[in-house]
Amino acid sequence: MANIKSAKKRILVNRTKAERNKAIKSGVKTAIKKVHAAIEANDKEAAAKALIAATSTIDKAASKGVYHKNTVSRKVSRLAQAVNKMA
């Protein structure tokens, strides 16, 4: 354990941020799974709605700095491509 006050604070702040990032990443994964589930069920409407929700969730994660913008772009692109292949 750190002895210096500022180091103790960094530990607490880092722990808080890690928990927040973990929650956001978990939400992104859940949104992606919902899109894939709709695709598996062959439900075009549900897949389109889930894609919009997932895109929003992923973009919010990027704005919070959880994911790099290129990672976000790749995730959204792959989801959109998967939904468009259904047609």
PyMOL Python script that loads the backbone (N, CA, C, O; Angstrom):
from pymol import cmd

cmd.read_pdbstr("""\
ATOM      1  N   MET A   1       0.853  -1.192   0.000  1.00  0.00           N
ATOM      2  CA  MET A   1       0.000   0.000   0.000  1.00  0.00           C
ATOM      3  C   MET A   1       0.889   1.243   0.000  1.00  0.00           C
ATOM      4  O   MET A   1       1.949   1.273   0.626  1.00  0.00           O
ATOM      5  N   ALA A   2       0.437   2.245  -0.706  1.00  0.00           N
ATOM      6  CA  ALA A   2       1.191   3.485  -0.805  1.00  0.00           C
ATOM      7  C   ALA A   2       1.160   4.245   0.518  1.00  0.00           C
ATOM      8  O   ALA A   2       0.198   4.158   1.281  1.00  0.00           O
ATOM      9  N   ASN A   3       2.231   4.991   0.769  1.00  0.00           N
ATOM     10  CA  ASN A   3       2.314   5.794   1.986  1.00  0.00           C
ATOM     11  C   ASN A   3       2.013   7.265   1.726  1.00  0.00           C
ATOM     12  O   ASN A   3       1.563   7.985   2.618  1.00  0.00           O
ATOM     13  N   ILE A   4       2.264   7.696   0.509  1.00  0.00           N
ATOM     14  CA  ILE A   4       2.089   9.107   0.170  1.00  0.00           C
ATOM     15  C   ILE A   4       0.615   9.373  -0.150  1.00  0.00           C
ATOM     16  O   ILE A   4      -0.052   8.579  -0.814  1.00  0.00           O
ATOM     17  N   LYS A   5       0.129  10.519   0.347  1.00  0.00           N
ATOM     18  CA  LYS A   5      -1.296  10.846   0.216  1.00  0.00           C
ATOM     19  C   LYS A   5      -1.746  10.888  -1.245  1.00  0.00           C
ATOM     20  O   LYS A   5      -2.809  10.365  -1.579  1.00  0.00           O
ATOM     21  N   SER A   6      -0.953  11.499  -2.106  1.00  0.00           N
ATOM     22  CA  SER A   6      -1.338  11.605  -3.515  1.00  0.00           C
ATOM     23  C   SER A   6      -1.371  10.233  -4.187  1.00  0.00           C
ATOM     24  O   SER A   6      -2.201   9.985  -5.062  1.00  0.00           O
ATOM     25  N   ALA A   7      -0.472   9.347  -3.777  1.00  0.00           N
ATOM     26  CA  ALA A   7      -0.452   7.996  -4.339  1.00  0.00           C
ATOM     27  C   ALA A   7      -1.688   7.216  -3.888  1.00  0.00           C
ATOM     28  O   ALA A   7      -2.262   6.449  -4.661  1.00  0.00           O
ATOM     29  N   LYS A   8      -2.090   7.418  -2.633  1.00  0.00           N
ATOM     30  CA  LYS A   8      -3.308   6.770  -2.127  1.00  0.00           C
ATOM     31  C   LYS A   8      -4.522   7.235  -2.929  1.00  0.00           C
ATOM     32  O   LYS A   8      -5.396   6.443  -3.282  1.00  0.00           O
ATOM     33  N   LYS A   9      -4.555   8.535  -3.208  1.00  0.00           N
ATOM     34  CA  LYS A   9      -5.666   9.088  -3.965  1.00  0.00           C
ATOM     35  C   LYS A   9      -5.689   8.511  -5.380  1.00  0.00           C
ATOM     36  O   LYS A   9      -6.758   8.181  -5.893  1.00  0.00           O
ATOM     37  N   ARG A  10      -4.526   8.386  -6.013  1.00  0.00           N
ATOM     38  CA  ARG A  10      -4.455   7.838  -7.366  1.00  0.00           C
ATOM     39  C   ARG A  10      -5.018   6.417  -7.389  1.00  0.00           C
ATOM     40  O   ARG A  10      -5.727   6.041  -8.322  1.00  0.00           O
ATOM     41  N   ILE A  11      -4.703   5.635  -6.362  1.00  0.00           N
ATOM     42  CA  ILE A  11      -5.206   4.269  -6.288  1.00  0.00           C
ATOM     43  C   ILE A  11      -6.732   4.270  -6.253  1.00  0.00           C
ATOM     44  O   ILE A  11      -7.377   3.495  -6.959  1.00  0.00           O
ATOM     45  N   LEU A  12      -7.303   5.142  -5.430  1.00  0.00           N
ATOM     46  CA  LEU A  12      -8.765   5.223  -5.318  1.00  0.00           C
ATOM     47  C   LEU A  12      -9.412   5.691  -6.624  1.00  0.00           C
ATOM     48  O   LEU A  12     -10.415   5.136  -7.071  1.00  0.00           O
ATOM     49  N   VAL A  13      -8.815   6.723  -7.224  1.00  0.00           N
ATOM     50  CA  VAL A  13      -9.362   7.281  -8.462  1.00  0.00           C
ATOM     51  C   VAL A  13      -9.278   6.252  -9.588  1.00  0.00           C
ATOM     52  O   VAL A  13     -10.222   6.088 -10.361  1.00  0.00           O
ATOM     53  N   ASN A  14      -8.133   5.558  -9.672  1.00  0.00           N
ATOM     54  CA  ASN A  14      -7.965   4.549 -10.718  1.00  0.00           C
ATOM     55  C   ASN A  14      -8.959   3.409 -10.560  1.00  0.00           C
ATOM     56  O   ASN A  14      -9.489   2.893 -11.544  1.00  0.00           O
ATOM     57  N   ARG A  15      -9.210   3.019  -9.315  1.00  0.00           N
ATOM     58  CA  ARG A  15     -10.164   1.940  -9.054  1.00  0.00           C
ATOM     59  C   ARG A  15     -11.566   2.363  -9.503  1.00  0.00           C
ATOM     60  O   ARG A  15     -12.288   1.589 -10.133  1.00  0.00           O
ATOM     61  N   THR A  16     -11.937   3.601  -9.169  1.00  0.00           N
ATOM     62  CA  THR A  16     -13.246   4.125  -9.551  1.00  0.00           C
ATOM     63  C   THR A  16     -13.407   4.148 -11.072  1.00  0.00           C
ATOM     64  O   THR A  16     -14.432   3.724 -11.606  1.00  0.00           O
ATOM     65  N   LYS A  17     -12.373   4.653 -11.764  1.00  0.00           N
ATOM     66  CA  LYS A  17     -12.428   4.747 -13.216  1.00  0.00           C
ATOM     67  C   LYS A  17     -12.455   3.374 -13.865  1.00  0.00           C
ATOM     68  O   LYS A  17     -13.131   3.178 -14.875  1.00  0.00           O
ATOM     69  N   ALA A  18     -11.725   2.422 -13.295  1.00  0.00           N
ATOM     70  CA  ALA A  18     -11.711   1.057 -13.837  1.00  0.00           C
ATOM     71  C   ALA A  18     -13.092   0.420 -13.722  1.00  0.00           C
ATOM     72  O   ALA A  18     -13.538  -0.269 -14.640  1.00  0.00           O
ATOM     73  N   GLU A  19     -13.766   0.647 -12.601  1.00  0.00           N
ATOM     74  CA  GLU A  19     -15.124   0.109 -12.418  1.00  0.00           C
ATOM     75  C   GLU A  19     -16.088   0.725 -13.426  1.00  0.00           C
ATOM     76  O   GLU A  19     -16.938   0.036 -13.989  1.00  0.00           O
ATOM     77  N   ARG A  20     -15.947   2.020 -13.644  1.00  0.00           N
ATOM     78  CA  ARG A  20     -16.811   2.728 -14.589  1.00  0.00           C
ATOM     79  C   ARG A  20     -16.577   2.203 -16.007  1.00  0.00           C
ATOM     80  O   ARG A  20     -17.526   1.939 -16.745  1.00  0.00           O
ATOM     81  N   ASN A  21     -15.308   2.058 -16.376  1.00  0.00           N
ATOM     82  CA  ASN A  21     -14.969   1.559 -17.707  1.00  0.00           C
ATOM     83  C   ASN A  21     -15.484   0.137 -17.905  1.00  0.00           C
ATOM     84  O   ASN A  21     -15.968  -0.213 -18.982  1.00  0.00           O
ATOM     85  N   LYS A  22     -15.377  -0.676 -16.856  1.00  0.00           N
ATOM     86  CA  LYS A  22     -15.840  -2.057 -16.942  1.00  0.00           C
ATOM     87  C   LYS A  22     -17.349  -2.094 -17.184  1.00  0.00           C
ATOM     88  O   LYS A  22     -17.832  -2.895 -17.983  1.00  0.00           O
ATOM     89  N   ALA A  23     -18.087  -1.233 -16.498  1.00  0.00           N
ATOM     90  CA  ALA A  23     -19.541  -1.179 -16.661  1.00  0.00           C
ATOM     91  C   ALA A  23     -19.913  -0.742 -18.074  1.00  0.00           C
ATOM     92  O   ALA A  23     -20.832  -1.296 -18.677  1.00  0.00           O
ATOM     93  N   ILE A  24     -19.207   0.240 -18.596  1.00  0.00           N
ATOM     94  CA  ILE A  24     -19.492   0.733 -19.942  1.00  0.00           C
ATOM     95  C   ILE A  24     -19.179  -0.339 -20.982  1.00  0.00           C
ATOM     96  O   ILE A  24     -19.957  -0.556 -21.912  1.00  0.00           O
ATOM     97  N   LYS A  25     -18.028  -1.015 -20.822  1.00  0.00           N
ATOM     98  CA  LYS A  25     -17.651  -2.075 -21.759  1.00  0.00           C
ATOM     99  C   LYS A  25     -18.656  -3.219 -21.726  1.00  0.00           C
ATOM    100  O   LYS A  25     -18.972  -3.807 -22.760  1.00  0.00           O
ATOM    101  N   SER A  26     -19.153  -3.529 -20.542  1.00  0.00           N
ATOM    102  CA  SER A  26     -20.142  -4.586 -20.388  1.00  0.00           C
ATOM    103  C   SER A  26     -21.420  -4.216 -21.129  1.00  0.00           C
ATOM    104  O   SER A  26     -22.029  -5.064 -21.782  1.00  0.00           O
ATOM    105  N   GLY A  27     -21.829  -2.951 -21.030  1.00  0.00           N
ATOM    106  CA  GLY A  27     -23.019  -2.481 -21.735  1.00  0.00           C
ATOM    107  C   GLY A  27     -22.860  -2.571 -23.243  1.00  0.00           C
ATOM    108  O   GLY A  27     -23.806  -2.904 -23.956  1.00  0.00           O
ATOM    109  N   VAL A  28     -21.665  -2.273 -23.723  1.00  0.00           N
ATOM    110  CA  VAL A  28     -21.384  -2.358 -25.161  1.00  0.00           C
ATOM    111  C   VAL A  28     -21.480  -3.814 -25.624  1.00  0.00           C
ATOM    112  O   VAL A  28     -22.073  -4.108 -26.662  1.00  0.00           O
ATOM    113  N   LYS A  29     -20.896  -4.710 -24.849  1.00  0.00           N
ATOM    114  CA  LYS A  29     -20.934  -6.137 -25.210  1.00  0.00           C
ATOM    115  C   LYS A  29     -22.368  -6.656 -25.243  1.00  0.00           C
ATOM    116  O   LYS A  29     -22.734  -7.433 -26.124  1.00  0.00           O
ATOM    117  N   THR A  30     -23.177  -6.221 -24.273  1.00  0.00           N
ATOM    118  CA  THR A  30     -24.575  -6.638 -24.219  1.00  0.00           C
ATOM    119  C   THR A  30     -25.327  -6.136 -25.453  1.00  0.00           C
ATOM    120  O   THR A  30     -26.114  -6.874 -26.045  1.00  0.00           O
ATOM    121  N   ALA A  31     -25.088  -4.894 -25.835  1.00  0.00           N
ATOM    122  CA  ALA A  31     -25.753  -4.315 -27.004  1.00  0.00           C
ATOM    123  C   ALA A  31     -25.375  -5.079 -28.271  1.00  0.00           C
ATOM    124  O   ALA A  31     -26.220  -5.327 -29.131  1.00  0.00           O
ATOM    125  N   ILE A  32     -24.108  -5.446 -28.378  1.00  0.00           N
ATOM    126  CA  ILE A  32     -23.639  -6.193 -29.548  1.00  0.00           C
ATOM    127  C   ILE A  32     -24.288  -7.578 -29.580  1.00  0.00           C
ATOM    128  O   ILE A  32     -24.685  -8.062 -30.640  1.00  0.00           O
ATOM    129  N   LYS A  33     -24.389  -8.206 -28.410  1.00  0.00           N
ATOM    130  CA  LYS A  33     -25.017  -9.535 -28.337  1.00  0.00           C
ATOM    131  C   LYS A  33     -26.477  -9.475 -28.765  1.00  0.00           C
ATOM    132  O   LYS A  33     -26.981 -10.404 -29.396  1.00  0.00           O
ATOM    133  N   LYS A  34     -27.161  -8.377 -28.421  1.00  0.00           N
ATOM    134  CA  LYS A  34     -28.570  -8.232 -28.801  1.00  0.00           C
ATOM    135  C   LYS A  34     -28.710  -8.148 -30.329  1.00  0.00           C
ATOM    136  O   LYS A  34     -29.644  -8.703 -30.907  1.00  0.00           O
ATOM    137  N   VAL A  35     -27.777  -7.453 -30.967  1.00  0.00           N
ATOM    138  CA  VAL A  35     -27.810  -7.358 -32.431  1.00  0.00           C
ATOM    139  C   VAL A  35     -27.594  -8.745 -33.037  1.00  0.00           C
ATOM    140  O   VAL A  35     -28.322  -9.155 -33.940  1.00  0.00           O
ATOM    141  N   HIS A  36     -26.587  -9.462 -32.533  1.00  0.00           N
ATOM    142  CA  HIS A  36     -26.286 -10.795 -33.060  1.00  0.00           C
ATOM    143  C   HIS A  36     -27.450 -11.770 -32.813  1.00  0.00           C
ATOM    144  O   HIS A  36     -27.729 -12.634 -33.644  1.00  0.00           O
ATOM    145  N   ALA A  37     -28.119 -11.623 -31.673  1.00  0.00           N
ATOM    146  CA  ALA A  37     -29.258 -12.486 -31.371  1.00  0.00           C
ATOM    147  C   ALA A  37     -30.400 -12.240 -32.358  1.00  0.00           C
ATOM    148  O   ALA A  37     -31.057 -13.182 -32.800  1.00  0.00           O
ATOM    149  N   ALA A  38     -30.631 -10.979 -32.698  1.00  0.00           N
ATOM    150  CA  ALA A  38     -31.679 -10.641 -33.662  1.00  0.00           C
ATOM    151  C   ALA A  38     -31.322 -11.164 -35.052  1.00  0.00           C
ATOM    152  O   ALA A  38     -32.197 -11.596 -35.803  1.00  0.00           O
ATOM    153  N   ILE A  39     -30.042 -11.121 -35.387  1.00  0.00           N
ATOM    154  CA  ILE A  39     -29.589 -11.637 -36.678  1.00  0.00           C
ATOM    155  C   ILE A  39     -29.792 -13.158 -36.724  1.00  0.00           C
ATOM    156  O   ILE A  39     -30.261 -13.701 -37.724  1.00  0.00           O
ATOM    157  N   GLU A  40     -29.433 -13.834 -35.627  1.00  0.00           N
ATOM    158  CA  GLU A  40     -29.596 -15.294 -35.542  1.00  0.00           C
ATOM    159  C   GLU A  40     -31.070 -15.684 -35.673  1.00  0.00           C
ATOM    160  O   GLU A  40     -31.402 -16.704 -36.277  1.00  0.00           O
ATOM    161  N   ALA A  41     -31.947 -14.857 -35.099  1.00  0.00           N
ATOM    162  CA  ALA A  41     -33.384 -15.126 -35.147  1.00  0.00           C
ATOM    163  C   ALA A  41     -33.986 -14.753 -36.504  1.00  0.00           C
ATOM    164  O   ALA A  41     -35.162 -15.005 -36.766  1.00  0.00           O
ATOM    165  N   ASN A  42     -33.153 -14.146 -37.366  1.00  0.00           N
ATOM    166  CA  ASN A  42     -33.577 -13.737 -38.711  1.00  0.00           C
ATOM    167  C   ASN A  42     -34.688 -12.683 -38.659  1.00  0.00           C
ATOM    168  O   ASN A  42     -35.580 -12.677 -39.506  1.00  0.00           O
ATOM    169  N   ASP A  43     -34.632 -11.793 -37.662  1.00  0.00           N
ATOM    170  CA  ASP A  43     -35.628 -10.742 -37.487  1.00  0.00           C
ATOM    171  C   ASP A  43     -35.019  -9.405 -37.920  1.00  0.00           C
ATOM    172  O   ASP A  43     -34.297  -8.758 -37.161  1.00  0.00           O
ATOM    173  N   LYS A  44     -35.325  -9.015 -39.144  1.00  0.00           N
ATOM    174  CA  LYS A  44     -34.715  -7.814 -39.737  1.00  0.00           C
ATOM    175  C   LYS A  44     -35.057  -6.545 -38.952  1.00  0.00           C
ATOM    176  O   LYS A  44     -34.182  -5.715 -38.707  1.00  0.00           O
ATOM    177  N   GLU A  45     -36.321  -6.393 -38.557  1.00  0.00           N
ATOM    178  CA  GLU A  45     -36.739  -5.188 -37.824  1.00  0.00           C
ATOM    179  C   GLU A  45     -36.030  -5.075 -36.480  1.00  0.00           C
ATOM    180  O   GLU A  45     -35.496  -4.023 -36.128  1.00  0.00           O
ATOM    181  N   ALA A  46     -36.036  -6.177 -35.736  1.00  0.00           N
ATOM    182  CA  ALA A  46     -35.392  -6.169 -34.413  1.00  0.00           C
ATOM    183  C   ALA A  46     -33.896  -5.917 -34.550  1.00  0.00           C
ATOM    184  O   ALA A  46     -33.296  -5.227 -33.725  1.00  0.00           O
ATOM    185  N   ALA A  47     -33.304  -6.477 -35.589  1.00  0.00           N
ATOM    186  CA  ALA A  47     -31.867  -6.287 -35.813  1.00  0.00           C
ATOM    187  C   ALA A  47     -31.559  -4.811 -36.108  1.00  0.00           C
ATOM    188  O   ALA A  47     -30.567  -4.266 -35.625  1.00  0.00           O
ATOM    189  N   ALA A  48     -32.416  -4.184 -36.897  1.00  0.00           N
ATOM    190  CA  ALA A  48     -32.210  -2.770 -37.233  1.00  0.00           C
ATOM    191  C   ALA A  48     -32.339  -1.889 -35.991  1.00  0.00           C
ATOM    192  O   ALA A  48     -31.545  -0.970 -35.785  1.00  0.00           O
ATOM    193  N   LYS A  49     -33.351  -2.180 -35.163  1.00  0.00           N
ATOM    194  CA  LYS A  49     -33.533  -1.401 -33.929  1.00  0.00           C
ATOM    195  C   LYS A  49     -32.372  -1.632 -32.970  1.00  0.00           C
ATOM    196  O   LYS A  49     -31.868  -0.695 -32.350  1.00  0.00           O
ATOM    197  N   ALA A  50     -31.954  -2.887 -32.856  1.00  0.00           N
ATOM    198  CA  ALA A  50     -30.847  -3.214 -31.967  1.00  0.00           C
ATOM    199  C   ALA A  50     -29.557  -2.568 -32.457  1.00  0.00           C
ATOM    200  O   ALA A  50     -28.714  -2.162 -31.656  1.00  0.00           O
ATOM    201  N   LEU A  51     -29.405  -2.474 -33.785  1.00  0.00           N
ATOM    202  CA  LEU A  51     -28.214  -1.834 -34.359  1.00  0.00           C
ATOM    203  C   LEU A  51     -28.158  -0.362 -33.991  1.00  0.00           C
ATOM    204  O   LEU A  51     -27.096   0.156 -33.643  1.00  0.00           O
ATOM    205  N   ILE A  52     -29.290   0.308 -34.065  1.00  0.00           N
ATOM    206  CA  ILE A  52     -29.335   1.735 -33.713  1.00  0.00           C
ATOM    207  C   ILE A  52     -28.978   1.926 -32.238  1.00  0.00           C
ATOM    208  O   ILE A  52     -28.207   2.819 -31.888  1.00  0.00           O
ATOM    209  N   ALA A  53     -29.547   1.079 -31.380  1.00  0.00           N
ATOM    210  CA  ALA A  53     -29.264   1.167 -29.948  1.00  0.00           C
ATOM    211  C   ALA A  53     -27.794   0.863 -29.662  1.00  0.00           C
ATOM    212  O   ALA A  53     -27.154   1.537 -28.856  1.00  0.00           O
ATOM    213  N   ALA A  54     -27.278  -0.152 -30.329  1.00  0.00           N
ATOM    214  CA  ALA A  54     -25.880  -0.549 -30.118  1.00  0.00           C
ATOM    215  C   ALA A  54     -24.934   0.541 -30.588  1.00  0.00           C
ATOM    216  O   ALA A  54     -23.941   0.838 -29.924  1.00  0.00           O
ATOM    217  N   THR A  55     -25.238   1.133 -31.727  1.00  0.00           N
ATOM    218  CA  THR A  55     -24.397   2.207 -32.264  1.00  0.00           C
ATOM    219  C   THR A  55     -24.342   3.372 -31.278  1.00  0.00           C
ATOM    220  O   THR A  55     -23.279   3.945 -31.037  1.00  0.00           O
ATOM    221  N   SER A  56     -25.488   3.712 -30.719  1.00  0.00           N
ATOM    222  CA  SER A  56     -25.560   4.790 -29.735  1.00  0.00           C
ATOM    223  C   SER A  56     -24.715   4.467 -28.504  1.00  0.00           C
ATOM    224  O   SER A  56     -23.959   5.307 -28.017  1.00  0.00           O
ATOM    225  N   THR A  57     -24.855   3.248 -28.014  1.00  0.00           N
ATOM    226  CA  THR A  57     -24.105   2.819 -26.828  1.00  0.00           C
ATOM    227  C   THR A  57     -22.614   2.850 -27.085  1.00  0.00           C
ATOM    228  O   THR A  57     -21.837   3.304 -26.245  1.00  0.00           O
ATOM    229  N   ILE A  58     -22.214   2.361 -28.262  1.00  0.00           N
ATOM    230  CA  ILE A  58     -20.791   2.308 -28.608  1.00  0.00           C
ATOM    231  C   ILE A  58     -20.229   3.722 -28.766  1.00  0.00           C
ATOM    232  O   ILE A  58     -19.113   3.999 -28.327  1.00  0.00           O
ATOM    233  N   ASP A  59     -20.997   4.609 -29.387  1.00  0.00           N
ATOM    234  CA  ASP A  59     -20.539   5.992 -29.564  1.00  0.00           C
ATOM    235  C   ASP A  59     -20.384   6.704 -28.222  1.00  0.00           C
ATOM    236  O   ASP A  59     -19.462   7.497 -28.036  1.00  0.00           O
ATOM    237  N   LYS A  60     -21.295   6.415 -27.286  1.00  0.00           N
ATOM    238  CA  LYS A  60     -21.186   7.012 -25.955  1.00  0.00           C
ATOM    239  C   LYS A  60     -19.917   6.521 -25.257  1.00  0.00           C
ATOM    240  O   LYS A  60     -19.241   7.288 -24.571  1.00  0.00           O
ATOM    241  N   ALA A  61     -19.603   5.249 -25.436  1.00  0.00           N
ATOM    242  CA  ALA A  61     -18.383   4.694 -24.841  1.00  0.00           C
ATOM    243  C   ALA A  61     -17.157   5.399 -25.404  1.00  0.00           C
ATOM    244  O   ALA A  61     -16.189   5.636 -24.682  1.00  0.00           O
ATOM    245  N   ALA A  62     -17.193   5.734 -26.684  1.00  0.00           N
ATOM    246  CA  ALA A  62     -16.064   6.432 -27.306  1.00  0.00           C
ATOM    247  C   ALA A  62     -15.938   7.843 -26.753  1.00  0.00           C
ATOM    248  O   ALA A  62     -14.833   8.328 -26.512  1.00  0.00           O
ATOM    249  N   SER A  63     -17.078   8.501 -26.554  1.00  0.00           N
ATOM    250  CA  SER A  63     -17.040   9.871 -26.057  1.00  0.00           C
ATOM    251  C   SER A  63     -16.525   9.936 -24.620  1.00  0.00           C
ATOM    252  O   SER A  63     -15.978  10.954 -24.195  1.00  0.00           O
ATOM    253  N   LYS A  64     -16.703   8.838 -23.872  1.00  0.00           N
ATOM    254  CA  LYS A  64     -16.199   8.776 -22.498  1.00  0.00           C
ATOM    255  C   LYS A  64     -14.726   8.386 -22.452  1.00  0.00           C
ATOM    256  O   LYS A  64     -14.102   8.430 -21.392  1.00  0.00           O
ATOM    257  N   GLY A  65     -14.168   8.002 -23.609  1.00  0.00           N
ATOM    258  CA  GLY A  65     -12.765   7.643 -23.668  1.00  0.00           C
ATOM    259  C   GLY A  65     -12.487   6.194 -23.312  1.00  0.00           C
ATOM    260  O   GLY A  65     -11.344   5.829 -23.039  1.00  0.00           O
ATOM    261  N   VAL A  66     -13.532   5.359 -23.312  1.00  0.00           N
ATOM    262  CA  VAL A  66     -13.356   3.946 -22.969  1.00  0.00           C
ATOM    263  C   VAL A  66     -12.748   3.193 -24.151  1.00  0.00           C
ATOM    264  O   VAL A  66     -11.892   2.328 -23.969  1.00  0.00           O
ATOM    265  N   TYR A  67     -13.196   3.528 -25.366  1.00  0.00           N
ATOM    266  CA  TYR A  67     -12.679   2.906 -26.581  1.00  0.00           C
ATOM    267  C   TYR A  67     -12.052   3.962 -27.476  1.00  0.00           C
ATOM    268  O   TYR A  67     -12.459   5.124 -27.455  1.00  0.00           O
ATOM    269  N   HIS A  68     -11.058   3.558 -28.265  1.00  0.00           N
ATOM    270  CA  HIS A  68     -10.445   4.425 -29.262  1.00  0.00           C
ATOM    271  C   HIS A  68     -11.428   4.596 -30.417  1.00  0.00           C
ATOM    272  O   HIS A  68     -12.233   3.704 -30.686  1.00  0.00           O
ATOM    273  N   LYS A  69     -11.365   5.732 -31.093  1.00  0.00           N
ATOM    274  CA  LYS A  69     -12.337   6.019 -32.149  1.00  0.00           C
ATOM    275  C   LYS A  69     -12.279   5.001 -33.286  1.00  0.00           C
ATOM    276  O   LYS A  69     -13.308   4.694 -33.889  1.00  0.00           O
ATOM    277  N   ASN A  70     -11.094   4.474 -33.585  1.00  0.00           N
ATOM    278  CA  ASN A  70     -10.990   3.470 -34.648  1.00  0.00           C
ATOM    279  C   ASN A  70     -11.621   2.145 -34.228  1.00  0.00           C
ATOM    280  O   ASN A  70     -12.208   1.444 -35.053  1.00  0.00           O
ATOM    281  N   THR A  71     -11.502   1.811 -32.970  1.00  0.00           N
ATOM    282  CA  THR A  71     -12.127   0.596 -32.447  1.00  0.00           C
ATOM    283  C   THR A  71     -13.637   0.714 -32.558  1.00  0.00           C
ATOM    284  O   THR A  71     -14.321  -0.226 -32.963  1.00  0.00           O
ATOM    285  N   VAL A  72     -14.142   1.873 -32.194  1.00  0.00           N
ATOM    286  CA  VAL A  72     -15.582   2.129 -32.269  1.00  0.00           C
ATOM    287  C   VAL A  72     -16.053   2.034 -33.709  1.00  0.00           C
ATOM    288  O   VAL A  72     -17.080   1.417 -33.992  1.00  0.00           O
ATOM    289  N   SER A  73     -15.312   2.636 -34.607  1.00  0.00           N
ATOM    290  CA  SER A  73     -15.657   2.618 -36.019  1.00  0.00           C
ATOM    291  C   SER A  73     -15.708   1.185 -36.538  1.00  0.00           C
ATOM    292  O   SER A  73     -16.620   0.820 -37.279  1.00  0.00           O
ATOM    293  N   ARG A  74     -14.731   0.378 -36.149  1.00  0.00           N
ATOM    294  CA  ARG A  74     -14.670  -1.017 -36.584  1.00  0.00           C
ATOM    295  C   ARG A  74     -15.869  -1.811 -36.059  1.00  0.00           C
ATOM    296  O   ARG A  74     -16.488  -2.573 -36.801  1.00  0.00           O
ATOM    297  N   LYS A  75     -16.190  -1.628 -34.779  1.00  0.00           N
ATOM    298  CA  LYS A  75     -17.306  -2.358 -34.172  1.00  0.00           C
ATOM    299  C   LYS A  75     -18.632  -2.003 -34.859  1.00  0.00           C
ATOM    300  O   LYS A  75     -19.417  -2.889 -35.194  1.00  0.00           O
ATOM    301  N   VAL A  76     -18.871  -0.721 -35.062  1.00  0.00           N
ATOM    302  CA  VAL A  76     -20.114  -0.270 -35.680  1.00  0.00           C
ATOM    303  C   VAL A  76     -20.193  -0.768 -37.124  1.00  0.00           C
ATOM    304  O   VAL A  76     -21.247  -1.214 -37.578  1.00  0.00           O
ATOM    305  N   SER A  77     -19.072  -0.688 -37.836  1.00  0.00           N
ATOM    306  CA  SER A  77     -19.035  -1.116 -39.226  1.00  0.00           C
ATOM    307  C   SER A  77     -19.359  -2.600 -39.362  1.00  0.00           C
ATOM    308  O   SER A  77     -20.126  -2.992 -40.242  1.00  0.00           O
ATOM    309  N   ARG A  78     -18.779  -3.419 -38.497  1.00  0.00           N
ATOM    310  CA  ARG A  78     -19.017  -4.864 -38.560  1.00  0.00           C
ATOM    311  C   ARG A  78     -20.468  -5.208 -38.225  1.00  0.00           C
ATOM    312  O   ARG A  78     -21.060  -6.100 -38.833  1.00  0.00           O
ATOM    313  N   LEU A  79     -21.033  -4.492 -37.253  1.00  0.00           N
ATOM    314  CA  LEU A  79     -22.433  -4.726 -36.907  1.00  0.00           C
ATOM    315  C   LEU A  79     -23.357  -4.344 -38.075  1.00  0.00           C
ATOM    316  O   LEU A  79     -24.259  -5.096 -38.443  1.00  0.00           O
ATOM    317  N   ALA A  80     -23.109  -3.162 -38.642  1.00  0.00           N
ATOM    318  CA  ALA A  80     -23.937  -2.678 -39.756  1.00  0.00           C
ATOM    319  C   ALA A  80     -23.826  -3.627 -40.944  1.00  0.00           C
ATOM    320  O   ALA A  80     -24.820  -3.910 -41.613  1.00  0.00           O
ATOM    321  N   GLN A  81     -22.631  -4.110 -41.201  1.00  0.00           N
ATOM    322  CA  GLN A  81     -22.411  -5.035 -42.300  1.00  0.00           C
ATOM    323  C   GLN A  81     -23.180  -6.339 -42.084  1.00  0.00           C
ATOM    324  O   GLN A  81     -23.768  -6.890 -43.014  1.00  0.00           O
ATOM    325  N   ALA A  82     -23.163  -6.819 -40.841  1.00  0.00           N
ATOM    326  CA  ALA A  82     -23.878  -8.061 -40.521  1.00  0.00           C
ATOM    327  C   ALA A  82     -25.386  -7.893 -40.699  1.00  0.00           C
ATOM    328  O   ALA A  82     -26.057  -8.794 -41.203  1.00  0.00           O
ATOM    329  N   VAL A  83     -25.920  -6.738 -40.287  1.00  0.00           N
ATOM    330  CA  VAL A  83     -27.355  -6.482 -40.417  1.00  0.00           C
ATOM    331  C   VAL A  83     -27.729  -6.327 -41.899  1.00  0.00           C
ATOM    332  O   VAL A  83     -28.768  -6.814 -42.344  1.00  0.00           O
ATOM    333  N   ASN A  84     -26.869  -5.644 -42.645  1.00  0.00           N
ATOM    334  CA  ASN A  84     -27.164  -5.429 -44.073  1.00  0.00           C
ATOM    335  C   ASN A  84     -27.094  -6.718 -44.881  1.00  0.00           C
ATOM    336  O   ASN A  84     -27.753  -6.831 -45.914  1.00  0.00           O
ATOM    337  N   LYS A  85     -26.319  -7.680 -44.436  1.00  0.00           N
ATOM    338  CA  LYS A  85     -26.222  -8.968 -45.141  1.00  0.00           C
ATOM    339  C   LYS A  85     -27.524  -9.754 -45.058  1.00  0.00           C
ATOM    340  O   LYS A  85     -27.774 -10.634 -45.882  1.00  0.00           O
ATOM    341  N   MET A  86     -28.355  -9.439 -44.065  1.00  0.00           N
ATOM    342  CA  MET A  86     -29.615 -10.162 -43.880  1.00  0.00           C
ATOM    343  C   MET A  86     -30.578  -9.936 -45.039  1.00  0.00           C
ATOM    344  O   MET A  86     -31.363 -10.820 -45.384  1.00  0.00           O
ATOM    345  N   ALA A  87     -30.514  -8.755 -45.634  1.00  0.00           N
ATOM    346  CA  ALA A  87     -31.494  -8.363 -46.652  1.00  0.00           C
ATOM    347  C   ALA A  87     -31.496  -9.251 -47.871  1.00  0.00           C
ATOM    348  O   ALA A  87     -32.274  -9.026 -48.798  1.00  0.00           O
TER     349      ALA A  87
END
""", "prot")
cmd.dss("prot")
cmd.show_as("cartoon", "prot")
cmd.util.cbc("prot")
cmd.orient("prot")
